[in-house]
Amino acid sequence: MKFLVDANLPFKVALHLKNKGFDILHTDDLPDKERTTDNQIRKVAKDQNRVIITKDSDFLDSHLIQGIPKKLLFVTTGNITNKELLHLIEKYFDSIVKLFDTYNLIEINNEEIIGHEEF
């Protein structure tokens, strides 16, 4: 499974997951870096079959309305430290990967992960 971490999440998230052996891109790895548009991110995700990891509700909207990106990890932790975010990612990421076998939309918050049924 391949992932694309949006600019609204720290590069450390991508680096941490790369170090665990996952195929990860961060928007900083793309030609326009943090100025990469949401549409460009969607295109990369679609073309390379990547799950977008983001806090940006625009991706939630496009996922629900257009099915793009096909798979989305939506981070709803609010403002937490990078250390706290990395801890959550570390704690739940293996479970998140397994949940993507069943769900296309997964939410992670401060206390749990939720696989959302789609209509």
Secondary structure, 3 states (H helix, E strand, C coil): CEEEECCCCCHHHHHHHHHCCCEEEEHHHCCCHHHCCHHHHHHHHHHHCEEEEECCHHHHHHHHHHCCCCCEEEECCCCCCHHHHHHHHHHHHHHHHHHCCCCCEEEECCCCEEEECCC
